[in-house]
Amino acid sequence: MPSTPVPSPAGLKSREYVGYALGDTASNLFFQTFGIFLTYFYTDVWGLAPAVIGTMFLAVRLFDAAVDPLIGLMADRTQTRWGKFRPYLLWFAIPYGVGGYLLFASPDLSASGKLLYAYFTYGFMMLAYSFINVPYSSMLGVISPSPRIRTLASSYRFVGAFGGGLLVSLFVRPLVKWLGGGANEAGQVVNELKGFQLTMLIFAIISVVMFLICFATTTERVTIPPGQKSDVRGEVKELLRNYPWVMLLLSAIFSLTFIGLRNGSAIYYFKYVAGYDNQPVLFGQFDRFTLFISLGMACQMLGSYCLSFFAKVADKRVLSVALTCVTAVCLAAFYFIPPHNFALQLAVQALGAFCMGPASALVWAMYADVADYGEWKFGRRSTGLVYSASLFAIKTGTAFAGLLLPWILHQYGYLANVAQTATSVLGITLTFTLFPAGFAVLKAVALWIYPLSQPKVDEIEQALAARRAALATTPANA
């Protein structure tokens, strides 16, 4: 028999929405830098070969992805006066900042020494990222019992995330140029290595402060059902039987693959295909690549901000599929747009990015629905495991993208800092256009198969609220 409707809880205070969003701003100061600049930094600035970079990305990220569920299980079992997940922001903010800086510290080493240093620092950074982002992401599932409030919190979160991406896309290149001693007559940064080092030191300090603010302004409100016993094997089995989570897992893998390919190849496309490297066009500081990437981040922010409106007029699943399909079309369109038609490129970038923003935020709100579904169906809430296993998908997607980008460049004959052949230009173009578009289509298919419609989510919310109310009024010795 259907559960009796229960009143939805009040929304969060503005300071909590903003504080929660700052956590993803802090994350993306590094995560977006890695996605946009790290492969370029390793190949064109530090001189590592693309093939060895791809192998490193795959090995480190797959190992790190396997660790994420363990961190989720650990977080689910953490008991402090601050809750289960918030304490990790306090404990790991500084290691996270240090790891991000060390990744670009780049001491003067031999070729083999550079590779060993890259393995160690990248592995350390990804581990620190997991220890802070698994709990941070899990907080969305416990910040409120209401799916609608969680959707709004997810909207704020992704405004913060893309805000961090906007800061990266807008200021990394100018900061690297300024802190690296300016540009020479050929328009190249005098000391690009130093510029990256100092830029990432600034980002490290800012990210630590933002995580501490996020910790101080948020509250956990959803707890595990009374009497729930620890059972790792049972929780993992239930997760694998959680069909909605499986579909979101696949969509996340495809999503991060296409985003990683697109963002990582953009700097190569503008440097070697469009020929826009280090040519200021705005205020003497911002080149076309910077404007292109920054416009994308700004439009993703705007799209995420509009999510609360979109969510009122369409089911989350249907809306996310439609938005992802538009993004896929926009990505594919770049294959046919002449490389020097910058105005048309900006217009298509704006549309595709505007649709990508709310699609990403919707998926993370759907993970909270999946945690509710698991509690409703199996009687056990494993929020940390759900989100950590979802981050496993993200790490897997970025691992594939991290492998594919340098591997494709290598297969098409790419050589750093020289004029490219027609073959290598084709390889760069494909990784910027059709390849990411194909993975975006696969993401849309996975989301279409995802089974939780909004009426079903509402039914689950009401049933859980009634169940929790009944448990709260049941005597402990009953």
Secondary structure, DSSP 8 states (H G I E B T S, - for coil): -------------HHHHHHHHHHHHHHHHHHHHIIIIIHHIIIIIS---HHHHHHHHHHHHHHHHHHHHHHHHHHHT---TT-SSHHHHHHHHHHHHHHHHHHHH--S--HHHHHHHHHHHHHHHHHHHHHHHHHHHHHTTTS-S-HHHHHHHHHHHHHHHHHHHHHHHHHHHHHHHHHTT-B-TTS-BTTHHHHHHHHHHHHHHHHHHHHHHHHHH--------TT----HHHHHHHHHT-HHHHHHHHHHHHHHHHHHHHHHHHHHIIIIIS--TT-EEETTTEEHHHHHHHHHHHHHHHHHHTHHHHHHHS-HHHHHHHHHHHHHHHHHHTTTS-TT-HHHHHHHHHHHHHHHHHHHHHHHHHHHHHHHHHHHHHS---HHHHHHHHHHHHHHHHHHHHHHHHHHHHHTT--TTS---HHHHHHHHHHHTHHHHHHHHHHHHHHHH----HHHHHHHHHHHHHHHHHHHHS-TT-
